[in-house]
Amino acid sequence: MIRVAFFDTKPYDKAAFEPCAAAHGLQVTYFDTKLTEDTAALAEGCDAVCVFVNDTVNAAVIDKLYALGVKLIALRSAGYNNVDVRHAFGKVHVVHVPAYSPYAVAEHAMAMLLTSVRRIHKAYNRTREFNFSLNGLTGFDFHGKTVGVIGTGKIGRIFIDICRGFGMRVLAFDKFPADIPGVEYVPLSRLFEESDVISLHCPLTEETHHMIDASAMESMKKGVILVNTSRGALVDAEALVTAIKARKVGAACLDVYEEEADVFFEDRSGHILSDDVLSRLISMPNVIVTSHQAFLTEEALANIADTTVSNILSCFENDGICDNELCYRCGNVEQCRKDRKSRCF
Ligand code: NAI
């Protein structure tokens, strides 16, 4: 029987994963705690660990897992910037869930954007207090506005389709532009200059770290709306606070935050938040923060569970080849699969 240590378990994870794992005979131990150097020992006796976006899977953790005999790190996320895949190579195989519902994330991005521009969050609070005034709730039409989409992969393309449904003009930037009818690829500098709304849908890499920094925001249109449902560190959060205070950035919709690991997914309502930048952002009337929630739909949770269980089974059964394996040599599953006819190592 394959034994799995499941870290950072939330009730909705367990509800989706448990029936699927049981149906395939996996023996899963669920831990509330995140995977860190201090908690890695909990995986003793397990063949695989199952982790999410804010678990720490650095070199030290990988060495500990390897020493314990763990053979597989199964990410139940698409992004894998929290895993040192280079260090894992030759020691522990790494698999992820490349797509579970790009619709969930793209729709959440638009939900945040609409909420922000049409002040739905303000209106909701007002009418609950029987305050039916409209003062301060003026929004603007999306029709005819320009949206700049950075990263035109699975999620970015769906977000583009949604924006086009609103009659928006779409400018796009991608390191590897695709042939998408009606989408105009432009240099990043032009996208910054011309967009009324900018939405981020590219992965976090060394290259994209703080791609939205002070100078990027300086070159944007006054009043631009930033939407980040991708990864927090794409945006320099301190520079964002400064740009909002300077009225350069008109609004921000953030589902992710650079230092989210210690805060997001947990109930901190009884605590004093020690992160001043996050506190400042949340205090601003034109900033909406959700807690890395974009993925959270029934369809996505079911797909994550199905794919993760199937990834684990593929790695331990038959030839051990799993289409969703990651390795540092490619960082791109599609390309990697073409290049190899066997396991990564
Ligand atoms: P994808 O791999 O289909 O698309 C990513 C796109 O970014 C690709 O077209 C790629 O060419 C492009 N790209 C790579 N490097 C770039 C660079 N330096 N500059 C510009 N573009 C670049 O990924 P998918 O599924 O669309 O996901 C996008 C991101 O969304 C993920 O990396 C992840 O960080 C985030 N995500 C967030 C979730 C949430 O709950 N908030 C859930 C799932 C994903």
Boltz pocket constraint, residues with backbone or C-beta under 6 A from the ligand:
constraints:
  - pocket:
      binder: B
      contacts: [[A, 78], [A, 79], [A, 98], [A, 99], [A, 102], [A, 105], [A, 150], [A, 151], [A, 152], [A, 153], [A, 154], [A, 155], [A, 156], [A, 173], [A, 174], [A, 175], [A, 176], [A, 200], [A, 201], [A, 202], [A, 203], [A, 204], [A, 207], [A, 208], [A, 229], [A, 230], [A, 231], [A, 255], [A, 256], [A, 292], [A, 293], [A, 294], [A, 295], [A, 296]]
      max_distance: 6.0
